């Protein structure tokens, strides 16, 4: 899906996504990705969603985001409650949604100037 709304060009923007890749700041990424509005984009190789831990978000935590958007592919699946508690102790919110909603929400928060990060799975992923 392509997005037509322009957001803050100074941030790391998700321009489009398909089952097999993301376009982030005009570059194509064909892997699960972690992104931060500062320009950080990195491949992400998480285990099962239900077994995610703070270690899976180590790179994003260094940016001390206000919120991490977790995109879980085509289907919504929630991580364990311990992860949410640990992030809450660090004053970081966690919003879980399917990847399409995660991409759109990330861009909206970016346009609002929020300190936002995202960890997103490709749509074709079975979680």
C-alpha positions in Angstrom: 0.0 0.0 0.0 1.3 3.5 -0.9 0.7 6.4 1.3 -0.3 9.8 -0.2 0.0 11.9 3.0 3.3 13.6 3.4 4.7 13.7 6.9 7.7 15.4 8.4 10.5 15.0 5.8 13.1 15.2 8.6 12.0 11.9 10.1 12.3 8.3 9.0 9.0 7.8 7.1 7.4 4.6 5.9 6.3 5.5 2.4 4.7 2.1 1.5 4.5 -1.6 2.2 3.6 -4.8 0.5 3.6 -8.4 1.6 7.3 -8.7 0.9 8.9 -5.3 1.6 8.7 -1.8 3.1 9.8 1.5 1.5 11.3 3.6 4.2 12.7 7.0 3.2 12.7 6.0 -0.4 14.8 2.8 0.2 13.4 -0.7 -0.1 13.7 -3.1 2.9 12.8 -6.7 2.3 13.1 -7.8 5.9 11.4 -7.2 9.2 12.6 -3.9 10.4 13.1 -1.7 13.5 12.9 2.1 12.8 13.2 5.2 14.8 12.3 8.7 13.6 15.9 9.8 13.9 17.0 8.0 10.7 17.7 4.6 12.3 16.5 1.6 10.2 17.8 -1.9 10.9 16.7 -5.5 10.1 14.9 -7.1 12.9 14.9 -10.9 13.6 12.6 -11.5 16.5 11.5 -14.8 17.8 7.9 -15.7 18.4 5.7 -12.7 19.3 4.6 -14.4 22.5 8.2 -14.7 23.6 9.5 -11.2 22.9 11.6 -9.6 25.6 13.4 -6.3 26.1 16.5 -7.8 24.4 14.5 -7.9 21.1 14.1 -4.1 21.3 17.6 -3.3 22.5 18.5 -1.1 19.6 15.3 0.9 19.8 15.6 1.3 23.6 18.8 3.3 23.2 16.7 6.1 21.6 14.4 6.2 24.7 11.2 6.5 22.6 7.9 7.6 24.1 6.2 4.7 22.3 7.1 1.6 20.3 4.7 0.5 17.6 4.7 -3.2 17.2 3.4 -4.5 13.8 2.7 -8.2 13.9 2.2 -9.0 10.2 -1.3 -9.8 8.8 -2.7 -11.0 12.1 -2.8 -9.2 15.4 -0.9 -11.1 18.1 0.1 -9.8 21.5 3.4 -10.2 23.3 3.5 -11.5 26.8 2.4 -9.2 29.6 5.9 -9.1 31.1 7.3 -7.2 28.1 4.6 -4.5 28.5 5.4 -4.2 32.2 9.1 -3.9 31.6 8.6 -1.2 28.9 6.2 0.6 31.3 8.9 0.6 34.0 11.1 2.4 31.4 8.2 4.9 30.7 7.9 3.5 27.1 4.4 2.8 25.7 3.8 -0.3 23.5 1.1 -0.3 20.9 0.4 -3.6 19.2 -1.4 -3.8 15.8 -1.3 -5.4 12.4 1.5 -4.2 10.2 -0.6 -2.0 8.0 -2.1 -0.2 11.0 1.4 0.0 12.5 2.9 1.7 9.5 0.0 4.3 9.3 0.1 5.0 13.1 3.9 5.4 13.1 3.6 8.0 10.3 0.9 9.9 12.1 2.9 10.0 15.3 6.0 11.1 13.3 4.0 13.9 11.8 3.0 15.0 15.3 6.7 15.3 16.3 6.6 12.4 18.7 9.6 10.4 19.7 8.3 7.2 18.0 9.9 3.9 17.1 8.5 0.9 15.4 9.3 -2.8 15.1 7.4 -4.2 12.2 7.0 -7.6 10.6 6.4 -8.1 6.9 2.8 -8.7 6.1 3.5 -12.3 4.8 4.6 -13.3 8.3 2.7 -15.9 10.2 3.0 -15.1 13.9 
